[in-house]
Amino acid sequence: MMRSFGNRRDTAVIDEPFYAAYLAATGIDHPLREESLRSQPADWQKVVEIILGPVPDNRPIFYQKHMTHHMLPEFGRDWIARCRNAFLIRAPEDVLASYTEKRSEVALDDIGFVQQAEIFDAEAQRLGFAPPVIDAADVLEDPRGTLSALCRALDIPFMEDMLHWPPGRRETDGAWAPAWYDAVERSTGFAPPRAPVPFDDLREDLKPIAMSGRPYYEKLQLHRLSAASRI
């Protein structure tokens, strides 16, 4: 999604701006931890100043890729109300299979399902209606339709440039990109849809995490942009 929006001529992007603050606050060991800590402010309030500040290159749209598990309870969330928010969801089995390719140790708090549902609920209450939700499976199955629906929901124009982009690394990629973005860097568009990861194929220690995450995923899935809205 960051590649898709980053290929728009009217859009600036920022990659996981709270990552260093999250690493500093938790002490968690992630690949390229030290490089990530050096690359961003570790003070969450300074991060908020950046994301609410001037948009890079004075572009009209500022796409911010946030990971909800980076938004720790001690970090303020009032700034969220000053942004237009959309939620990308993915089945917990798929998330866990992908995450553990890079880091074998994982807990429910590491993959953001609880935090995403909390933020979604707060936004829905503030707005009086559900904010836009898209499912990763729908994006891969129908990129044009799903992204067109998302753009309509955000009141921005859809652009064909969102469907294809040049391969390679970007200056806007986080310092952690060499550890996490190998497939992204090879990509030139959205990959064909893959079969969902079966629950029974997960490692035994991952199954309870998937079961705990699924109610949060299914709750937001009820609000995903429908097939009709993607026409």
C-alpha positions as CSV (number, residue, x, y, z in Angstrom):
1,M,0.0,0.0,0.0
2,M,2.9,2.4,0.7
3,R,4.3,1.7,-2.7
4,S,0.9,2.2,-4.3
5,F,0.3,5.6,-2.7
6,G,3.9,6.6,-3.0
7,N,3.6,6.2,-6.8
8,R,1.0,9.0,-6.9
9,R,2.2,12.3,-8.1
10,D,0.3,14.2,-5.5
11,T,1.3,12.1,-2.4
12,A,4.1,12.1,0.1
13,V,4.7,9.0,2.3
14,I,6.2,8.3,5.6
15,D,7.0,4.8,6.9
16,E,6.1,3.7,10.4
17,P,7.0,7.0,12.1
18,F,6.5,5.6,15.7
19,Y,8.8,2.6,15.2
20,A,11.8,4.1,17.0
21,A,9.7,5.4,19.8
22,Y,8.1,1.9,20.2
23,L,11.5,0.2,20.2
24,A,12.9,2.7,22.8
25,A,9.9,2.4,25.1
26,T,9.6,-1.4,25.0
27,G,13.2,-2.5,24.7
28,I,12.0,-5.2,22.3
29,D,14.7,-6.8,20.1
30,H,13.8,-6.4,16.4
31,P,16.0,-6.8,13.3
32,L,18.1,-3.6,12.7
33,R,17.0,-2.2,16.0
34,E,19.9,0.2,16.5
35,E,19.7,1.4,12.9
36,S,16.0,2.1,13.4
37,L,16.6,3.9,16.7
38,R,19.1,6.2,15.0
39,S,16.8,7.0,12.1
40,Q,13.8,8.5,13.9
41,P,12.8,10.5,17.0
42,A,12.3,8.2,20.0
43,D,10.1,10.8,21.6
44,W,6.5,10.1,20.5
45,Q,5.6,13.8,20.9
46,K,8.2,14.8,18.4
47,V,6.8,12.2,16.0
48,V,3.4,13.8,16.3
49,E,4.9,17.2,15.4
50,I,6.3,15.6,12.2
51,I,3.2,13.8,11.1
52,L,1.0,16.9,11.8
53,G,3.5,19.3,10.4
54,P,4.1,20.5,6.8
55,V,3.7,17.8,4.2
56,P,7.0,16.9,2.5
57,D,7.4,18.7,-0.9
58,N,4.2,20.6,-0.2
59,R,2.1,17.8,-1.7
60,P,-1.6,17.8,-1.1
61,I,-1.8,14.2,0.3
62,F,0.4,12.8,3.1
63,Y,0.1,9.0,3.3
64,Q,1.2,7.7,6.7
65,K,1.8,4.0,7.1
66,H,1.2,3.3,10.8
67,M,1.5,0.0,12.7
68,T,-1.1,0.0,15.5
69,H,1.1,-2.0,17.9
70,H,3.6,0.9,17.8
71,M,1.0,3.1,19.4
72,L,1.6,2.2,23.0
73,P,-0.8,3.1,25.8
74,E,1.5,5.8,27.1
75,F,1.6,7.5,23.7
76,G,-1.1,10.0,23.1
77,R,-3.7,9.4,20.4
78,D,-5.4,12.7,20.2
79,W,-3.5,13.5,17.0
80,I,-5.4,10.7,15.2
81,A,-8.6,12.9,15.1
82,R,-6.6,15.4,12.9
83,C,-6.1,12.8,10.2
84,R,-8.3,11.0,7.8
85,N,-8.0,7.4,8.8
86,A,-8.4,4.1,6.9
87,F,-7.8,0.6,8.3
88,L,-6.0,-2.2,6.4
89,I,-6.8,-5.7,7.9
90,R,-5.4,-9.1,7.2
91,A,-6.3,-12.5,8.6
92,P,-4.3,-13.4,11.7
93,E,-3.1,-16.7,10.3
94,D,-1.6,-14.8,7.3
95,V,-0.1,-12.1,9.5
96,L,1.6,-14.7,11.8
97,A,3.0,-16.8,8.9
98,S,4.5,-13.7,7.4
99,Y,5.8,-12.2,10.7
100,T,7.5,-15.3,11.8
101,E,9.5,-15.5,8.6
102,K,11.5,-12.5,9.9
103,R,11.1,-12.9,13.7
104,S,10.3,-16.2,15.3
105,E,9.2,-14.8,18.7
106,V,5.8,-13.2,18.7
107,A,2.9,-12.4,21.0
108,L,-0.6,-11.0,20.3
109,D,0.6,-7.4,21.2
110,D,3.3,-7.7,18.5
111,I,0.8,-7.8,15.6
112,G,-1.6,-5.0,16.5
113,F,-5.0,-6.6,16.3
114,V,-6.2,-5.4,19.7
115,Q,-4.7,-1.9,19.2
116,Q,-6.3,-1.7,15.7
117,A,-9.7,-2.5,17.1
118,E,-9.3,0.1,19.9
119,I,-8.4,2.8,17.4
120,F,-11.1,1.8,15.0
121,D,-13.7,2.0,17.8
122,A,-12.5,5.4,18.9
123,E,-12.6,6.7,15.3
124,A,-16.1,5.3,14.7
125,Q,-17.4,6.9,17.9
126,R,-15.8,10.2,16.9
127,L,-17.2,10.2,13.4
128,G,-20.5,8.7,14.1
129,F,-19.9,6.0,11.4
130,A,-17.3,3.4,10.6
131,P,-14.1,4.7,9.0
132,P,-13.0,2.9,5.8
133,V,-11.7,-0.7,6.1
134,I,-10.1,-2.7,3.4
135,D,-9.0,-6.3,3.6
136,A,-5.6,-7.3,2.2
137,A,-7.2,-10.3,0.5
138,D,-9.6,-7.9,-1.4
139,V,-6.7,-5.7,-2.4
140,L,-4.9,-8.6,-4.0
141,E,-8.0,-10.0,-5.6
142,D,-9.2,-6.8,-7.1
143,P,-6.6,-4.0,-6.7
144,R,-8.3,-1.5,-9.0
145,G,-11.8,-2.0,-7.5
146,T,-10.6,-2.0,-3.9
147,L,-8.4,1.0,-4.2
148,S,-11.0,2.9,-6.2
149,A,-13.5,2.3,-3.3
150,L,-10.9,3.4,-0.8
151,C,-10.1,6.6,-2.7
152,R,-13.8,7.4,-2.9
153,A,-14.2,6.8,0.8
154,L,-11.3,9.2,1.5
155,D,-12.6,11.7,-1.0
156,I,-9.5,11.6,-3.2
157,P,-9.2,10.7,-6.9
158,F,-8.1,7.2,-7.8
159,M,-5.0,7.1,-10.1
160,E,-3.9,4.2,-12.3
161,D,-0.4,4.9,-11.1
162,M,-1.4,3.2,-7.8
163,L,-1.5,-0.2,-9.5
164,H,2.1,-0.4,-10.7
165,W,5.5,1.1,-9.6
166,P,9.2,0.6,-10.4
167,P,11.1,-2.0,-8.3
168,G,13.7,-1.1,-5.8
169,R,14.2,0.7,-2.5
170,R,12.9,4.2,-1.8
171,E,14.4,7.0,0.2
172,T,11.2,7.0,2.2
173,D,11.6,3.4,3.3
174,G,12.5,2.9,7.0
175,A,15.9,2.0,8.2
176,W,14.5,-1.5,8.8
177,A,13.8,-2.1,5.2
178,P,16.7,-4.4,4.5
179,A,15.3,-6.9,7.1
180,W,11.7,-6.7,6.2
181,Y,11.1,-5.4,2.7
182,D,12.8,-7.8,0.3
183,A,9.6,-8.8,-1.4
184,V,8.3,-5.2,-1.5
185,E,11.6,-4.1,-3.1
186,R,11.2,-6.7,-5.9
187,S,7.5,-5.8,-6.5
188,T,6.2,-3.8,-9.4
189,G,2.5,-4.1,-8.5
190,F,0.2,-6.1,-6.3
191,A,0.9,-9.8,-6.3
192,P,-1.7,-12.3,-7.4
193,P,-3.9,-13.5,-4.5
194,R,-2.6,-16.5,-2.5
195,A,-4.6,-19.1,-0.7
196,P,-5.2,-18.2,2.9
197,V,-2.8,-19.8,5.4
198,P,-4.8,-22.7,7.0
199,F,-5.0,-22.5,10.8
200,D,-3.8,-26.1,11.0
201,D,-0.6,-25.2,9.2
202,L,0.5,-22.8,11.9
203,R,3.1,-23.7,14.5
204,E,1.4,-25.0,17.6
205,D,2.5,-22.0,19.6
206,L,1.0,-19.6,17.1
207,K,-2.5,-21.1,17.1
208,P,-3.6,-19.5,20.4
209,I,-2.4,-16.2,19.1
210,A,-4.4,-16.6,15.9
211,M,-7.5,-17.6,17.9
212,S,-7.1,-14.5,20.1
213,G,-6.6,-12.2,17.1
214,R,-9.5,-13.5,15.0
215,P,-12.4,-11.8,16.8
216,Y,-10.7,-8.4,16.3
217,Y,-10.1,-9.2,12.6
218,E,-13.7,-10.4,12.1
219,K,-15.1,-7.3,13.9
220,L,-13.4,-4.9,11.5
221,Q,-14.1,-7.2,8.5
222,L,-17.8,-6.5,9.1
223,H,-17.1,-3.0,8.0
224,R,-14.8,-3.7,5.0
225,L,-15.6,-1.9,1.8
226,S,-18.1,-4.2,0.1
227,A,-17.9,-5.8,-3.3
228,A,-20.6,-3.4,-4.4
229,S,-18.6,-0.4,-3.3
230,R,-15.7,-1.6,-5.3
231,I,-17.6,-1.5,-8.6
